[in-house]
Amino acid sequence: MAQRKQQKDVLQRLADSGEEAFQKFIADLPGGSKVVGAANSLFARVDELTKRVRSLDPLERRVAELERRLDALTKPKPKARTTTRRTTTARKAPASRKREPAG
């Protein structure tokens, strides 16, 4: 475990020194400070965008739940079977009219 911690320390120091060397190299280039400023601005914008997108997850879950509930309400419900008996009545024959003589 101690060897692993020591190895991390060496790698961390190497990464830090590499980062410092890179920053010095960029700063010495003409327009390098503008590039660093633009990169930092881009990083801040991406970070803010990431936070906003993460805040959409709970809203998406709520919308999905509401859609599920709406679907349940709008589906036609199965008709309940009725237990009442239907009776048919005999059809009455139409009454015949007497025709009056023309005249």
Secondary structure by P-SEA (a helix, b strand, c coil): caaaaaaaaaaaaaaaaaaaaaaaaaaaccaaaaaaaaaaaaaaaaaaaaaaaaaaaaaaaaaaaaaaaaaaaacccccccccbbbbbccccccbbbbbcccc
